[in-house]
Structure formats: C-alpha cells, structure tokens
Amino acid sequence: MWGRLFHFTADAVLISAVLAGIKRNAGLQPATAKIENEDIRKYVERYLEIGDWVIDSSVVFMNNSPYFERK
C-alpha cells in the first residue's frame, strides 16, 4: 500500500514538473481561470507550484554540481 502511494505521489510530482517546464519553455499552461470552483482552482494552482519548485530546486542542484555545465 505504501509503495503504491509513493509511486502515485512521485508520478504526480513528475507530471507537475513537466507542466512547469512546458510553461517556462513554450509559455503554455493549464487554464486554471476556467475552473469554476475556487477551492479546486486553488488546489490545482498549488499543485502546479510544486512543479515550479521542483524545477527551481533541480536547477540550483545542477548549478552547484561539477557534473553539469552551461553552454
């Protein structure tokens, strides 16, 4: 049970990070303004912010790592 929960959580974070990457590179993002329920809209926006945080943290880690370089 815990393994399945961890797997779903990891998948959700990865999907959020992919959506954050698409937003940064292509400028496309989910249309959260079209979600009528404010509570659901708020949770969706928080979910998408997790992806932004994952991308930001990954970039900081890679900048500090000797295994990555900018070109």
CHARMM-style PDB file with segment names, atoms N, HN, CA, C and O in Angstrom:
ATOM      1  N   MET     1       0.820  -1.188   0.000  1.00  0.00      PROA
ATOM      2  CA  MET     1       0.000   0.000   0.000  1.00  0.00      PROA
ATOM      3  C   MET     1       0.869   1.260   0.000  1.00  0.00      PROA
ATOM      4  O   MET     1       0.614   2.180  -0.777  1.00  0.00      PROA
ATOM      5  N   TRP     2       1.897   1.315   0.863  1.00  0.00      PROA
ATOM      6  HN  TRP     2       2.104   0.568   1.494  1.00  0.00      PROA
ATOM      7  CA  TRP     2       2.756   2.498   0.924  1.00  0.00      PROA
ATOM      8  C   TRP     2       3.537   2.673  -0.355  1.00  0.00      PROA
ATOM      9  O   TRP     2       3.780   3.797  -0.794  1.00  0.00      PROA
ATOM     10  N   GLY     3       3.936   1.555  -0.962  1.00  0.00      PROA
ATOM     11  HN  GLY     3       3.739   0.642  -0.605  1.00  0.00      PROA
ATOM     12  CA  GLY     3       4.659   1.638  -2.229  1.00  0.00      PROA
ATOM     13  C   GLY     3       3.808   2.241  -3.325  1.00  0.00      PROA
ATOM     14  O   GLY     3       4.287   3.055  -4.115  1.00  0.00      PROA
ATOM     15  N   ARG     4       2.564   1.850  -3.374  1.00  0.00      PROA
ATOM     16  HN  ARG     4       2.176   1.188  -2.733  1.00  0.00      PROA
ATOM     17  CA  ARG     4       1.647   2.376  -4.388  1.00  0.00      PROA
ATOM     18  C   ARG     4       1.397   3.867  -4.158  1.00  0.00      PROA
ATOM     19  O   ARG     4       1.368   4.642  -5.114  1.00  0.00      PROA
ATOM     20  N   LEU     5       1.217   4.272  -2.905  1.00  0.00      PROA
ATOM     21  HN  LEU     5       1.240   3.642  -2.129  1.00  0.00      PROA
ATOM     22  CA  LEU     5       1.011   5.678  -2.578  1.00  0.00      PROA
ATOM     23  C   LEU     5       2.238   6.503  -2.957  1.00  0.00      PROA
ATOM     24  O   LEU     5       2.108   7.587  -3.525  1.00  0.00      PROA
ATOM     25  N   PHE     6       3.431   5.990  -2.641  1.00  0.00      PROA
ATOM     26  HN  PHE     6       3.537   5.109  -2.179  1.00  0.00      PROA
ATOM     27  CA  PHE     6       4.659   6.680  -3.011  1.00  0.00      PROA
ATOM     28  C   PHE     6       4.777   6.800  -4.527  1.00  0.00      PROA
ATOM     29  O   PHE     6       5.179   7.845  -5.037  1.00  0.00      PROA
ATOM     30  N   HSD     7       4.432   5.748  -5.240  1.00  0.00      PROA
ATOM     31  HN  HSD     7       4.106   4.899  -4.825  1.00  0.00      PROA
ATOM     32  CA  HSD     7       4.508   5.755  -6.705  1.00  0.00      PROA
ATOM     33  C   HSD     7       3.566   6.799  -7.299  1.00  0.00      PROA
ATOM     34  O   HSD     7       3.962   7.544  -8.195  1.00  0.00      PROA
ATOM     35  N   PHE     8       2.331   6.863  -6.817  1.00  0.00      PROA
ATOM     36  HN  PHE     8       2.009   6.257  -6.090  1.00  0.00      PROA
ATOM     37  CA  PHE     8       1.382   7.854  -7.318  1.00  0.00      PROA
ATOM     38  C   PHE     8       1.837   9.273  -6.992  1.00  0.00      PROA
ATOM     39  O   PHE     8       1.672  10.184  -7.804  1.00  0.00      PROA
ATOM     40  N   THR     9       2.408   9.458  -5.807  1.00  0.00      PROA
ATOM     41  HN  THR     9       2.542   8.718  -5.148  1.00  0.00      PROA
ATOM     42  CA  THR     9       2.904  10.777  -5.421  1.00  0.00      PROA
ATOM     43  C   THR     9       4.053  11.203  -6.325  1.00  0.00      PROA
ATOM     44  O   THR     9       4.093  12.339  -6.798  1.00  0.00      PROA
ATOM     45  N   ALA    10       4.985  10.287  -6.560  1.00  0.00      PROA
ATOM     46  HN  ALA    10       4.952   9.364  -6.176  1.00  0.00      PROA
ATOM     47  CA  ALA    10       6.119  10.598  -7.438  1.00  0.00      PROA
ATOM     48  C   ALA    10       5.642  10.900  -8.851  1.00  0.00      PROA
ATOM     49  O   ALA    10       6.147  11.824  -9.488  1.00  0.00      PROA
ATOM     50  N   ASP    11       4.684  10.140  -9.346  1.00  0.00      PROA
ATOM     51  HN  ASP    11       4.274   9.389  -8.828  1.00  0.00      PROA
ATOM     52  CA  ASP    11       4.141  10.402 -10.682  1.00  0.00      PROA
ATOM     53  C   ASP    11       3.477  11.780 -10.751  1.00  0.00      PROA
ATOM     54  O   ASP    11       3.648  12.505 -11.731  1.00  0.00      PROA
ATOM     55  N   ALA    12       2.727  12.137  -9.717  1.00  0.00      PROA
ATOM     56  HN  ALA    12       2.589  11.548  -8.920  1.00  0.00      PROA
ATOM     57  CA  ALA    12       2.060  13.435  -9.702  1.00  0.00      PROA
ATOM     58  C   ALA    12       3.082  14.576  -9.695  1.00  0.00      PROA
ATOM     59  O   ALA    12       2.883  15.586 -10.369  1.00  0.00      PROA
ATOM     60  N   VAL    13       4.167  14.422  -8.942  1.00  0.00      PROA
ATOM     61  HN  VAL    13       4.328  13.601  -8.394  1.00  0.00      PROA
ATOM     62  CA  VAL    13       5.206  15.451  -8.902  1.00  0.00      PROA
ATOM     63  C   VAL    13       5.894  15.553 -10.255  1.00  0.00      PROA
ATOM     64  O   VAL    13       6.168  16.658 -10.722  1.00  0.00      PROA
ATOM     65  N   LEU    14       6.175  14.432 -10.889  1.00  0.00      PROA
ATOM     66  HN  LEU    14       5.952  13.534 -10.510  1.00  0.00      PROA
ATOM     67  CA  LEU    14       6.813  14.463 -12.206  1.00  0.00      PROA
ATOM     68  C   LEU    14       5.920  15.125 -13.250  1.00  0.00      PROA
ATOM     69  O   LEU    14       6.402  15.900 -14.076  1.00  0.00      PROA
ATOM     70  N   ILE    15       4.635  14.828 -13.219  1.00  0.00      PROA
ATOM     71  HN  ILE    15       4.244  14.199 -12.548  1.00  0.00      PROA
ATOM     72  CA  ILE    15       3.714  15.462 -14.165  1.00  0.00      PROA
ATOM     73  C   ILE    15       3.664  16.966 -13.922  1.00  0.00      PROA
ATOM     74  O   ILE    15       3.635  17.746 -14.874  1.00  0.00      PROA
ATOM     75  N   SER    16       3.655  17.377 -12.665  1.00  0.00      PROA
ATOM     76  HN  SER    16       3.678  16.744 -11.892  1.00  0.00      PROA
ATOM     77  CA  SER    16       3.651  18.797 -12.346  1.00  0.00      PROA
ATOM     78  C   SER    16       4.938  19.466 -12.831  1.00  0.00      PROA
ATOM     79  O   SER    16       4.901  20.591 -13.330  1.00  0.00      PROA
ATOM     80  N   ALA    17       6.073  18.781 -12.688  1.00  0.00      PROA
ATOM     81  HN  ALA    17       6.103  17.868 -12.283  1.00  0.00      PROA
ATOM     82  CA  ALA    17       7.345  19.336 -13.157  1.00  0.00      PROA
ATOM     83  C   ALA    17       7.367  19.448 -14.682  1.00  0.00      PROA
ATOM     84  O   ALA    17       7.887  20.424 -15.222  1.00  0.00      PROA
ATOM     85  N   VAL    18       6.816  18.472 -15.366  1.00  0.00      PROA
ATOM     86  HN  VAL    18       6.393  17.679 -14.927  1.00  0.00      PROA
ATOM     87  CA  VAL    18       6.747  18.544 -16.832  1.00  0.00      PROA
ATOM     88  C   VAL    18       5.888  19.728 -17.254  1.00  0.00      PROA
ATOM     89  O   VAL    18       6.252  20.458 -18.177  1.00  0.00      PROA
ATOM     90  N   LEU    19       4.758  19.926 -16.592  1.00  0.00      PROA
ATOM     91  HN  LEU    19       4.463  19.334 -15.842  1.00  0.00      PROA
ATOM     92  CA  LEU    19       3.905  21.066 -16.923  1.00  0.00      PROA
ATOM     93  C   LEU    19       4.609  22.389 -16.636  1.00  0.00      PROA
ATOM     94  O   LEU    19       4.431  23.359 -17.373  1.00  0.00      PROA
ATOM     95  N   ALA    20       5.409  22.434 -15.570  1.00  0.00      PROA
ATOM     96  HN  ALA    20       5.555  21.646 -14.972  1.00  0.00      PROA
ATOM     97  CA  ALA    20       6.172  23.654 -15.267  1.00  0.00      PROA
ATOM     98  C   ALA    20       7.230  23.908 -16.338  1.00  0.00      PROA
ATOM     99  O   ALA    20       7.457  25.054 -16.727  1.00  0.00      PROA
ATOM    100  N   GLY    21       7.872  22.852 -16.812  1.00  0.00      PROA
ATOM    101  HN  GLY    21       7.687  21.921 -16.496  1.00  0.00      PROA
ATOM    102  CA  GLY    21       8.859  23.001 -17.881  1.00  0.00      PROA
ATOM    103  C   GLY    21       8.227  23.483 -19.178  1.00  0.00      PROA
ATOM    104  O   GLY    21       8.797  24.319 -19.878  1.00  0.00      PROA
ATOM    105  N   ILE    22       7.059  22.962 -19.495  1.00  0.00      PROA
ATOM    106  HN  ILE    22       6.596  22.282 -18.926  1.00  0.00      PROA
ATOM    107  CA  ILE    22       6.347  23.416 -20.692  1.00  0.00      PROA
ATOM    108  C   ILE    22       5.970  24.888 -20.557  1.00  0.00      PROA
ATOM    109  O   ILE    22       6.066  25.657 -21.514  1.00  0.00      PROA
ATOM    110  N   LYS    23       5.542  25.269 -19.357  1.00  0.00      PROA
ATOM    111  HN  LYS    23       5.464  24.645 -18.579  1.00  0.00      PROA
ATOM    112  CA  LYS    23       5.172  26.674 -19.124  1.00  0.00      PROA
ATOM    113  C   LYS    23       6.378  27.589 -19.323  1.00  0.00      PROA
ATOM    114  O   LYS    23       6.245  28.670 -19.899  1.00  0.00      PROA
ATOM    115  N   ARG    24       7.543  27.171 -18.856  1.00  0.00      PROA
ATOM    116  HN  ARG    24       7.651  26.293 -18.389  1.00  0.00      PROA
ATOM    117  CA  ARG    24       8.739  28.013 -18.972  1.00  0.00      PROA
ATOM    118  C   ARG    24       9.286  28.060 -20.384  1.00  0.00      PROA
ATOM    119  O   ARG    24       9.768  29.105 -20.823  1.00  0.00      PROA
ATOM    120  N   ASN    25       9.222  26.960 -21.098  1.00  0.00      PROA
ATOM    121  HN  ASN    25       8.831  26.112 -20.741  1.00  0.00      PROA
ATOM    122  CA  ASN    25       9.824  26.913 -22.428  1.00  0.00      PROA
ATOM    123  C   ASN    25       8.888  27.364 -23.545  1.00  0.00      PROA
ATOM    124  O   ASN    25       9.322  28.027 -24.487  1.00  0.00      PROA
ATOM    125  N   ALA    26       7.630  27.014 -23.447  1.00  0.00      PROA
ATOM    126  HN  ALA    26       7.278  26.476 -22.682  1.00  0.00      PROA
ATOM    127  CA  ALA    26       6.699  27.320 -24.532  1.00  0.00      PROA
ATOM    128  C   ALA    26       5.689  28.397 -24.164  1.00  0.00      PROA
ATOM    129  O   ALA    26       5.017  28.942 -25.040  1.00  0.00      PROA
ATOM    130  N   GLY    27       5.576  28.707 -22.881  1.00  0.00      PROA
ATOM    131  HN  GLY    27       6.121  28.264 -22.169  1.00  0.00      PROA
ATOM    132  CA  GLY    27       4.609  29.707 -22.458  1.00  0.00      PROA
ATOM    133  C   GLY    27       3.188  29.179 -22.362  1.00  0.00      PROA
ATOM    134  O   GLY    27       2.248  29.953 -22.182  1.00  0.00      PROA
ATOM    135  N   LEU    28       3.023  27.869 -22.481  1.00  0.00      PROA
ATOM    136  HN  LEU    28       3.787  27.240 -22.628  1.00  0.00      PROA
ATOM    137  CA  LEU    28       1.691  27.263 -22.387  1.00  0.00      PROA
ATOM    138  C   LEU    28       1.473  26.741 -20.979  1.00  0.00      PROA
ATOM    139  O   LEU    28       2.370  26.150 -20.376  1.00  0.00      PROA
ATOM    140  N   GLN    29       0.276  26.963 -20.462  1.00  0.00      PROA
ATOM    141  HN  GLN    29      -0.452  27.443 -20.952  1.00  0.00      PROA
ATOM    142  CA  GLN    29      -0.036  26.470 -19.131  1.00  0.00      PROA
ATOM    143  C   GLN    29      -1.505  26.113 -19.058  1.00  0.00      PROA
ATOM    144  O   GLN    29      -2.304  26.599 -19.858  1.00  0.00      PROA
ATOM    145  N   PRO    30      -1.872  25.262 -18.098  1.00  0.00      PROA
ATOM    146  CA  PRO    30      -3.289  24.924 -17.955  1.00  0.00      PROA
ATOM    147  C   PRO    30      -4.114  26.172 -17.633  1.00  0.00      PROA
ATOM    148  O   PRO    30      -3.664  27.056 -16.904  1.00  0.00      PROA
ATOM    149  N   ALA    31      -5.301  26.229 -18.174  1.00  0.00      PROA
ATOM    150  HN  ALA    31      -5.667  25.511 -18.766  1.00  0.00      PROA
ATOM    151  CA  ALA    31      -6.185  27.386 -17.987  1.00  0.00      PROA
ATOM    152  C   ALA    31      -6.937  27.229 -16.675  1.00  0.00      PROA
ATOM    153  O   ALA    31      -8.099  26.825 -16.654  1.00  0.00      PROA
ATOM    154  N   THR    32      -6.254  27.556 -15.575  1.00  0.00      PROA
ATOM    155  HN  THR    32      -5.310  27.885 -15.591  1.00  0.00      PROA
ATOM    156  CA  THR    32      -6.885  27.401 -14.264  1.00  0.00      PROA
ATOM    157  C   THR    32      -8.005  28.410 -14.038  1.00  0.00      PROA
ATOM    158  O   THR    32      -8.873  28.187 -13.194  1.00  0.00      PROA
ATOM    159  N   ALA    33      -7.997  29.501 -14.767  1.00  0.00      PROA
ATOM    160  HN  ALA    33      -7.291  29.682 -15.452  1.00  0.00      PROA
ATOM    161  CA  ALA    33      -9.060  30.500 -14.611  1.00  0.00      PROA
ATOM    162  C   ALA    33     -10.419  29.957 -15.053  1.00  0.00      PROA
ATOM    163  O   ALA    33     -11.457  30.490 -14.660  1.00  0.00      PROA
ATOM    164  N   LYS    34     -10.418  28.923 -15.849  1.00  0.00      PROA
ATOM    165  HN  LYS    34      -9.575  28.490 -16.169  1.00  0.00      PROA
ATOM    166  CA  LYS    34     -11.672  28.339 -16.320  1.00  0.00      PROA
ATOM    167  C   LYS    34     -12.285  27.365 -15.314  1.00  0.00      PROA
ATOM    168  O   LYS    34     -13.406  26.897 -15.511  1.00  0.00      PROA
ATOM    169  N   ILE    35     -11.553  27.055 -14.236  1.00  0.00      PROA
ATOM    170  HN  ILE    35     -10.642  27.435 -14.076  1.00  0.00      PROA
ATOM    171  CA  ILE    35     -12.091  26.186 -13.196  1.00  0.00      PROA
ATOM    172  C   ILE    35     -13.025  27.029 -12.342  1.00  0.00      PROA
ATOM    173  O   ILE    35     -12.592  27.997 -11.715  1.00  0.00      PROA
ATOM    174  N   GLU    36     -14.292  26.672 -12.314  1.00  0.00      PROA
ATOM    175  HN  GLU    36     -14.643  25.886 -12.823  1.00  0.00      PROA
ATOM    176  CA  GLU    36     -15.297  27.496 -11.645  1.00  0.00      PROA
ATOM    177  C   GLU    36     -15.207  27.413 -10.125  1.00  0.00      PROA
ATOM    178  O   GLU    36     -15.383  28.423  -9.444  1.00  0.00      PROA
ATOM    179  N   ASN    37     -14.943  26.254  -9.593  1.00  0.00      PROA
ATOM    180  HN  ASN    37     -14.800  25.432 -10.145  1.00  0.00      PROA
ATOM    181  CA  ASN    37     -14.872  26.078  -8.145  1.00  0.00      PROA
ATOM    182  C   ASN    37     -13.557  26.662  -7.624  1.00  0.00      PROA
ATOM    183  O   ASN    37     -12.475  26.230  -8.021  1.00  0.00      PROA
ATOM    184  N   GLU    38     -13.662  27.644  -6.734  1.00  0.00      PROA
ATOM    185  HN  GLU    38     -14.541  27.995  -6.410  1.00  0.00      PROA
ATOM    186  CA  GLU    38     -12.463  28.330  -6.236  1.00  0.00      PROA
ATOM    187  C   GLU    38     -11.547  27.401  -5.454  1.00  0.00      PROA
ATOM    188  O   GLU    38     -10.325  27.507  -5.565  1.00  0.00      PROA
ATOM    189  N   ASP    39     -12.111  26.496  -4.667  1.00  0.00      PROA
ATOM    190  HN  ASP    39     -13.103  26.410  -4.577  1.00  0.00      PROA
ATOM    191  CA  ASP    39     -11.284  25.584  -3.879  1.00  0.00      PROA
ATOM    192  C   ASP    39     -10.475  24.652  -4.776  1.00  0.00      PROA
ATOM    193  O   ASP    39      -9.286  24.436  -4.545  1.00  0.00      PROA
ATOM    194  N   ILE    40     -11.117  24.109  -5.788  1.00  0.00      PROA
ATOM    195  HN  ILE    40     -12.083  24.285  -5.976  1.00  0.00      PROA
ATOM    196  CA  ILE    40     -10.411  23.215  -6.713  1.00  0.00      PROA
ATOM    197  C   ILE    40      -9.360  24.001  -7.489  1.00  0.00      PROA
ATOM    198  O   ILE    40      -8.247  23.517  -7.696  1.00  0.00      PROA
ATOM    199  N   ARG    41      -9.711  25.208  -7.919  1.00  0.00      PROA
ATOM    200  HN  ARG    41     -10.615  25.601  -7.752  1.00  0.00      PROA
ATOM    201  CA  ARG    41      -8.744  26.051  -8.639  1.00  0.00      PROA
ATOM    202  C   ARG    41      -7.516  26.321  -7.778  1.00  0.00      PROA
ATOM    203  O   ARG    41      -6.384  26.269  -8.259  1.00  0.00      PROA
ATOM    204  N   LYS    42      -7.750  26.612  -6.499  1.00  0.00      PROA
ATOM    205  HN  LYS    42      -8.669  26.654  -6.108  1.00  0.00      PROA
ATOM    206  CA  LYS    42      -6.652  26.882  -5.578  1.00  0.00      PROA
ATOM    207  C   LYS    42      -5.747  25.655  -5.445  1.00  0.00      PROA
ATOM    208  O   LYS    42      -4.523  25.788  -5.453  1.00  0.00      PROA
ATOM    209  N   TYR    43      -6.337  24.460  -5.324  1.00  0.00      PROA
ATOM    210  HN  TYR    43      -7.331  24.352  -5.318  1.00  0.00      PROA
ATOM    211  CA  TYR    43      -5.540  23.241  -5.193  1.00  0.00      PROA
ATOM    212  C   TYR    43      -4.779  22.928  -6.473  1.00  0.00      PROA
ATOM    213  O   TYR    43      -3.641  22.463  -6.417  1.00  0.00      PROA
ATOM    214  N   VAL    44      -5.388  23.173  -7.614  1.00  0.00      PROA
ATOM    215  HN  VAL    44      -6.313  23.551  -7.659  1.00  0.00      PROA
ATOM    216  CA  VAL    44      -4.695  22.954  -8.888  1.00  0.00      PROA
ATOM    217  C   VAL    44      -3.514  23.912  -9.021  1.00  0.00      PROA
ATOM    218  O   VAL    44      -2.437  23.513  -9.463  1.00  0.00      PROA
ATOM    219  N   GLU    45      -3.711  25.158  -8.643  1.00  0.00      PROA
ATOM    220  HN  GLU    45      -4.586  25.482  -8.283  1.00  0.00      PROA
ATOM    221  CA  GLU    45      -2.611  26.129  -8.713  1.00  0.00      PROA
ATOM    222  C   GLU    45      -1.494  25.761  -7.749  1.00  0.00      PROA
ATOM    223  O   GLU    45      -0.321  25.918  -8.088  1.00  0.00      PROA
ATOM    224  N   ARG    46      -1.824  25.277  -6.561  1.00  0.00      PROA
ATOM    225  HN  ARG    46      -2.777  25.149  -6.286  1.00  0.00      PROA
ATOM    226  CA  ARG    46      -0.800  24.824  -5.616  1.00  0.00      PROA
ATOM    227  C   ARG    46      -0.061  23.616  -6.168  1.00  0.00      PROA
ATOM    228  O   ARG    46       1.155  23.508  -6.013  1.00  0.00      PROA
ATOM    229  N   TYR    47      -0.790  22.702  -6.814  1.00  0.00      PROA
ATOM    230  HN  TYR    47      -1.778  22.790  -6.940  1.00  0.00      PROA
ATOM    231  CA  TYR    47      -0.187  21.530  -7.439  1.00  0.00      PROA
ATOM    232  C   TYR    47       0.812  21.953  -8.516  1.00  0.00      PROA
ATOM    233  O   TYR    47       1.904  21.392  -8.610  1.00  0.00      PROA
ATOM    234  N   LEU    48       0.438  22.935  -9.319  1.00  0.00      PROA
ATOM    235  HN  LEU    48      -0.449  23.390  -9.243  1.00  0.00      PROA
ATOM    236  CA  LEU    48       1.343  23.412 -10.363  1.00  0.00      PROA
ATOM    237  C   LEU    48       2.548  24.142  -9.771  1.00  0.00      PROA
ATOM    238  O   LEU    48       3.630  24.110 -10.356  1.00  0.00      PROA
ATOM    239  N   GLU    49       2.381  24.793  -8.634  1.00  0.00      PROA
ATOM    240  HN  GLU    49       1.502  24.819  -8.159  1.00  0.00      PROA
ATOM    241  CA  GLU    49       3.502  25.449  -7.972  1.00  0.00      PROA
ATOM    242  C   GLU    49       4.533  24.445  -7.481  1.00  0.00      PROA
ATOM    243  O   GLU    49       5.719  24.762  -7.396  1.00  0.00      PROA
ATOM    244  N   ILE    50       4.089  23.239  -7.158  1.00  0.00      PROA
ATOM    245  HN  ILE    50       3.125  22.982  -7.226  1.00  0.00      PROA
ATOM    246  CA  ILE    50       5.036  22.189  -6.759  1.00  0.00      PROA
ATOM    247  C   ILE    50       5.980  21.886  -7.912  1.00  0.00      PROA
ATOM    248  O   ILE    50       7.175  21.689  -7.694  1.00  0.00      PROA
ATOM    249  N   GLY    51       5.468  21.848  -9.128  1.00  0.00      PROA
ATOM    250  HN  GLY    51       4.497  22.008  -9.306  1.00  0.00      PROA
ATOM    251  CA  GLY    51       6.314  21.618 -10.301  1.00  0.00      PROA
ATOM    252  C   GLY    51       7.321  22.730 -10.492  1.00  0.00      PROA
ATOM    253  O   GLY    51       8.477  22.471 -10.829  1.00  0.00      PROA
ATOM    254  N   ASP    52       6.898  23.966 -10.282  1.00  0.00      PROA
ATOM    255  HN  ASP    52       5.960  24.176 -10.008  1.00  0.00      PROA
ATOM    256  CA  ASP    52       7.833  25.097 -10.372  1.00  0.00      PROA
ATOM    257  C   ASP    52       8.940  24.956  -9.327  1.00  0.00      PROA
ATOM    258  O   ASP    52      10.109  25.203  -9.622  1.00  0.00      PROA
ATOM    259  N   TRP    53       8.575  24.563  -8.115  1.00  0.00      PROA
ATOM    260  HN  TRP    53       7.626  24.362  -7.875  1.00  0.00      PROA
ATOM    261  CA  TRP    53       9.559  24.378  -7.055  1.00  0.00      PROA
ATOM    262  C   TRP    53      10.544  23.259  -7.404  1.00  0.00      PROA
ATOM    263  O   TRP    53      11.743  23.386  -7.155  1.00  0.00      PROA
ATOM    264  N   VAL    54      10.040  22.166  -7.979  1.00  0.00      PROA
ATOM    265  HN  VAL    54       9.066  22.062  -8.181  1.00  0.00      PROA
ATOM    266  CA  VAL    54      10.907  21.053  -8.366  1.00  0.00      PROA
ATOM    267  C   VAL    54      11.889  21.505  -9.441  1.00  0.00      PROA
ATOM    268  O   VAL    54      13.074  21.180  -9.367  1.00  0.00      PROA
ATOM    269  N   ILE    55      11.419  22.244 -10.433  1.00  0.00      PROA
ATOM    270  HN  ILE    55      10.456  22.508 -10.493  1.00  0.00      PROA
ATOM    271  CA  ILE    55      12.301  22.743 -11.485  1.00  0.00      PROA
ATOM    272  C   ILE    55      13.348  23.686 -10.897  1.00  0.00      PROA
ATOM    273  O   ILE    55      14.531  23.562 -11.212  1.00  0.00      PROA
ATOM    274  N   ASP    56      12.930  24.628 -10.047  1.00  0.00      PROA
ATOM    275  HN  ASP    56      11.968  24.729  -9.791  1.00  0.00      PROA
ATOM    276  CA  ASP    56      13.869  25.566  -9.435  1.00  0.00      PROA
ATOM    277  C   ASP    56      14.918  24.831  -8.602  1.00  0.00      PROA
ATOM    278  O   ASP    56      16.107  25.138  -8.686  1.00  0.00      PROA
ATOM    279  N   SER    57      14.485  23.877  -7.812  1.00  0.00      PROA
ATOM    280  HN  SER    57      13.519  23.628  -7.744  1.00  0.00      PROA
ATOM    281  CA  SER    57      15.420  23.123  -6.975  1.00  0.00      PROA
ATOM    282  C   SER    57      16.389  22.307  -7.817  1.00  0.00      PROA
ATOM    283  O   SER    57      17.567  22.195  -7.479  1.00  0.00      PROA
ATOM    284  N   SER    58      15.902  21.741  -8.903  1.00  0.00      PROA
ATOM    285  HN  SER    58      14.945  21.831  -9.177  1.00  0.00      PROA
ATOM    286  CA  SER    58      16.770  20.966  -9.785  1.00  0.00      PROA
ATOM    287  C   SER    58      17.829  21.838 -10.439  1.00  0.00      PROA
ATOM    288  O   SER    58      18.981  21.424 -10.576  1.00  0.00      PROA
ATOM    289  N   VAL    59      17.447  23.038 -10.841  1.00  0.00      PROA
ATOM    290  HN  VAL    59      16.512  23.374 -10.730  1.00  0.00      PROA
ATOM    291  CA  VAL    59      18.399  23.958 -11.463  1.00  0.00      PROA
ATOM    292  C   VAL    59      19.465  24.382 -10.459  1.00  0.00      PROA
ATOM    293  O   VAL    59      20.644  24.458 -10.807  1.00  0.00      PROA
ATOM    294  N   VAL    60      19.073  24.656  -9.235  1.00  0.00      PROA
ATOM    295  HN  VAL    60      18.116  24.594  -8.952  1.00  0.00      PROA
ATOM    296  CA  VAL    60      20.048  25.026  -8.201  1.00  0.00      PROA
ATOM    297  C   VAL    60      21.007  23.869  -7.954  1.00  0.00      PROA
ATOM    298  O   VAL    60      22.216  24.075  -7.852  1.00  0.00      PROA
ATOM    299  N   PHE    61      20.478  22.666  -7.859  1.00  0.00      PROA
ATOM    300  HN  PHE    61      19.496  22.499  -7.942  1.00  0.00      PROA
ATOM    301  CA  PHE    61      21.328  21.495  -7.651  1.00  0.00      PROA
ATOM    302  C   PHE    61      22.312  21.314  -8.799  1.00  0.00      PROA
ATOM    303  O   PHE    61      23.496  21.062  -8.575  1.00  0.00      PROA
ATOM    304  N   MET    62      21.823  21.443 -10.025  1.00  0.00      PROA
ATOM    305  HN  MET    62      20.861  21.648 -10.207  1.00  0.00      PROA
ATOM    306  CA  MET    62      22.689  21.254 -11.190  1.00  0.00      PROA
ATOM    307  C   MET    62      23.730  22.362 -11.305  1.00  0.00      PROA
ATOM    308  O   MET    62      24.855  22.105 -11.735  1.00  0.00      PROA
ATOM    309  N   ASN    63      23.372  23.593 -10.928  1.00  0.00      PROA
ATOM    310  HN  ASN    63      22.458  23.801 -10.579  1.00  0.00      PROA
ATOM    311  CA  ASN    63      24.350  24.684 -10.945  1.00  0.00      PROA
ATOM    312  C   ASN    63      25.487  24.441  -9.967  1.00  0.00      PROA
ATOM    313  O   ASN    63      26.622  24.842 -10.227  1.00  0.00      PROA
ATOM    314  N   ASN    64      25.201  23.794  -8.849  1.00  0.00      PROA
ATOM    315  HN  ASN    64      24.279  23.469  -8.637  1.00  0.00      PROA
ATOM    316  CA  ASN    64      26.212  23.536  -7.833  1.00  0.00      PROA
ATOM    317  C   ASN    64      26.965  22.229  -8.056  1.00  0.00      PROA
ATOM    318  O   ASN    64      27.917  21.933  -7.334  1.00  0.00      PROA
ATOM    319  N   SER    65      26.559  21.460  -9.027  1.00  0.00      PROA
ATOM    320  HN  SER    65      25.786  21.700  -9.614  1.00  0.00      PROA
ATOM    321  CA  SER    65      27.184  20.168  -9.289  1.00  0.00      PROA
ATOM    322  C   SER    65      28.301  20.315 -10.320  1.00  0.00      PROA
ATOM    323  O   SER    65      28.155  21.054 -11.294  1.00  0.00      PROA
ATOM    324  N   PRO    66      29.420  19.609 -10.108  1.00  0.00      PROA
ATOM    325  CA  PRO    66      30.501  19.666 -11.098  1.00  0.00      PROA
ATOM    326  C   PRO    66      30.190  18.852 -12.360  1.00  0.00      PROA
ATOM    327  O   PRO    66      30.934  18.922 -13.339  1.00  0.00      PROA
ATOM    328  N   TYR    67      29.114  18.093 -12.342  1.00  0.00      PROA
ATOM    329  HN  TYR    67      28.510  18.035 -11.547  1.00  0.00      PROA
ATOM    330  CA  TYR    67      28.765  17.239 -13.469  1.00  0.00      PROA
ATOM    331  C   TYR    67      27.936  17.943 -14.546  1.00  0.00      PROA
ATOM    332  O   TYR    67      27.649  17.364 -15.594  1.00  0.00      PROA
ATOM    333  N   PHE    68      27.561  19.177 -14.284  1.00  0.00      PROA
ATOM    334  HN  PHE    68      27.794  19.648 -13.433  1.00  0.00      PROA
ATOM    335  CA  PHE    68      26.759  19.941 -15.236  1.00  0.00      PROA
ATOM    336  C   PHE    68      27.475  21.260 -15.541  1.00  0.00      PROA
ATOM    337  O   PHE    68      28.127  21.848 -14.678  1.00  0.00      PROA
ATOM    338  N   GLU    69      27.339  21.700 -16.772  1.00  0.00      PROA
ATOM    339  HN  GLU    69      26.810  21.222 -17.474  1.00  0.00      PROA
ATOM    340  CA  GLU    69      27.918  22.986 -17.164  1.00  0.00      PROA
ATOM    341  C   GLU    69      26.978  23.684 -18.131  1.00  0.00      PROA
ATOM    342  O   GLU    69      26.187  23.041 -18.822  1.00  0.00      PROA
ATOM    343  N   ARG    70      27.073  25.008 -18.170  1.00  0.00      PROA
ATOM    344  HN  ARG    70      27.715  25.530 -17.609  1.00  0.00      PROA
ATOM    345  CA  ARG    70      26.254  25.792 -19.095  1.00  0.00      PROA
ATOM    346  C   ARG    70      26.983  25.910 -20.421  1.00  0.00      PROA
ATOM    347  O   ARG    70      28.205  26.055 -20.464  1.00  0.00      PROA
ATOM    348  N   LYS    71      26.238  25.847 -21.476  1.00  0.00      PROA
ATOM    349  HN  LYS    71      25.246  25.729 -21.441  1.00  0.00      PROA
ATOM    350  CA  LYS    71      26.803  26.016 -22.820  1.00  0.00      PROA
ATOM    351  C   LYS    71      26.046  27.048 -23.573  1.00  0.00      PROA
ATOM    352  OT1 LYS    71      26.370  27.333 -24.726  1.00  0.00      PROA
TER     353      LYS     71
END
